[in-house]
Amino acid sequence: MQLKNSSKPILSVALAGLVIILVLFFNFFLQGQNLSVINRQTEISSKPFILNAAALPKQEQASLPDDKADFGLPMRLKIPGINVDAAVEPVGLTSEGLMDVPKDSADVAWYNLGQRPGENGSAVMAGHYGLKNEKVPAFDNLHKLLPGDKLYVEDDRGIIISFAVRESRSYDPSADASAVFSSNDGKSHLNLIACEGIWDKIAGNYPKRLVIFTDKE
């Protein structure tokens, strides 16, 4: 009887040790999961957003003087659903022939060799994605937009143009982006581009491009 009684404390200690080990392992696993989420969004790509340089239009209409253009120059982009209120930087092409990126991660870039927002055709804006230095870039939550969500462009004349999300698509960086930069339906569109996916340290970039297609209301 004495041997049986003495085994109970040993068994209790063993069970307690097992519980502690399981708790520590579970906490370690959760911390690893949290770190993996953080590591997925700790870089901002400084490389161009554009998918296929051959798809980039160079239209004279976008270069008309302001007093002859039907729409003003975009100054701010507002997307209430994802808390975006960003200044717009006009950009052209890099030396490699690709659309440039905004200098400030909180801003968005408008491709000023294409359409102005509101004009017939497809205007294009791009923004940074991925957390860096605790500063959230403009398009970090672009993937959360759903069909029907609203966005607004304010131009240098104080006019606000409203757009609604139609759909989203994911592209490989080398994919044909003709549908992003041009349209022939006689309507006005604003298409938004951001990086997408998990940061590739070797390539120094993200593997996908997210495009949100919107229509003028």
N, C-alpha and C positions, 0 to 999 in steps of 0.2 A: 504493500500500500504506500509506503514511503516513496518508492521509486516512481509510482504513478503520479503521486502528488507533485513531485519535484519536476516532472516533465511539463506540467502546465505553464509555469513561468517561462520556461525555455521556448515553448510553442508561442506564447503571447509575444515574447520579444521578437521572435522570427517573423511573426505576422506584422508586427509594428514596423520592423525594418523593411519588409516587402512593401508596405503601404507608403513609407517614406520614399523608397526608390521609385515607385510608380508616380508619386506626386512630382518628384524632381524631374523625372523623364518627361512627364506631361508638360511641365512648365518650360523645359528646354525646347520641346517640340513647338510650343506656341511662340516662344521667342524667335525660333528659327523661321517660322511662318511669317511673323511680323517683319523680320529683317529681309526676307525674300521680297515682300511687298514693297518695302522701302527701296531696296536695291533695284527694283524694276523701274523706279522713277527718281533716279538721282542724277540724271544727266540731261542736258539739253543739246540737241544736235545743232551745230552751226552750219551744216551742209544744206544745200538747196532742197526745197520740198518737191520740186517738179519731177514728174514721172518720166516724161519723154519730151526732150527739147524740140523735136520735130513738130509737136502738137501746139507749140506756143504761137498764137497769132500776134501779128504786129500791125495794128489797125491805126489808120490815120485819124479816125474819128475821136479817139481818146486823147489826141494831142491838140484838138481844136482849142482856140482861146476860150476863156470862160464865158465871154459875152456871146459866143456863137454856139456853145454846147447846150444841149437840152437839159442836162443835169450837172450839178456842181461837183466839186472834188470831195470825195468822202473824207470826213474828219474823225468820226467816232463810230464804232460798232457796239451795239448794245444787244445782249442776249439775256433777258431777265431769268430764264429758266436755269441757267448755269452761272449766274452772277457775273457776267462779263460786261464791262463798260470800258472799252479799250480805245486808245488813240490809234489812228490809222497812219501808217508810214507808207508813202508811195515808193515802190521799188520797180526796177527794171530787170535786166538780165545780168548775170555774172559773166566773167570772162570765159566761162565754159559754156555760155549760152543757156543757162538755167535761171529760173526765177529766183531772185534774191530773197533773203529772209529778213524779218524785222530785227533791228539792232537791239531793241529793248524787249526782253521776254514778255513784258506785260502788254506790249503793243501787238497789233496785227499788221501784216503787210498787204498792200493792195497792188496788184499787177497793173501798172499804169500804161502799159503798152496794149492793153486789152480794153474792155468796155468799162465805163463808169457804172456804178450801181444805179439801176433805174433805166439805163439804156437797153434797147432790144439786144439780145444776145446774152452771153455769160460773163459777168464780172467775176473776178477771182480774188479771194483773200486767203492768206496763210498765217498761221500762228504757231508758236512754240508749244511743245508738250513735254512733260517730265519735270519733276521737282528739282530745284537746284538752289542751294543757299537759302532755303526756307522761303523762296519767292515763287509764288504759284504763277506759271505762265498763262497767257490768255486762253489757250485752247486745251488746257489740261483735262477739262471735263467735256470736251466736244462730243465724245462718244456717248454721252448721256442724252443727247438730243433725240427726240422722237418726231415722227411725222405729225405735222400740225403745230409744232412749237414755233414761236414767233421770234424774229430778230429784226433789228432796226438800224438803219444807217442814217447818220446825220451829216449833211454836206456843208460846205463852206458858205452856203446861202441861208443856213438855218432850216432847210427843208429836211423832213424826216421821211424816209422811204421804208415801207414795211414789207417784210418777206416772211414766208412760211416754209418750214422744212417739208420737203417731198420724200426724200429717201437718203440713205447713206450707203456707201460702197467702200470696200477695202481693196487697195491696189498694191501690186508689187512695184518697187521703185522704177523698174524698167518698163512697166506696162504702158500701152498706148493711152494717153490721157486726152484724146481729142474731145471726148464727151464732157470733159471738165472745163475746157477753155473755149468751146464754141458750141453754138446751137443754131438751128435754122427753122425754129417753129414760130418765129416772129414775136416771141414773148421775152420778158426780162427775167433773168436769173442771177442769183448770187451764190457761188459755190465756195465752200470753205475747206481748206486743206490743213491737216495736222499729221504728225507722225503717229504711229500706232505700234503696239507690241512691246516686247521686252528688249531692253538696251543690249546691243551687241558690242561688247568691249573691243573685239578684234576689228570689226568694221567701223567702229566709232559712229554708229548710227542706229536707227530703228529699222526693223525689217519691212514694215508696211506703211502705207499712206492711207489715212482715213479721209474720205471726201463726203461732205454733207451738201446735198443738192437742195437748193431752195428756189421758190418762185415768188415773184413780186405779187403782192395782193392788190 
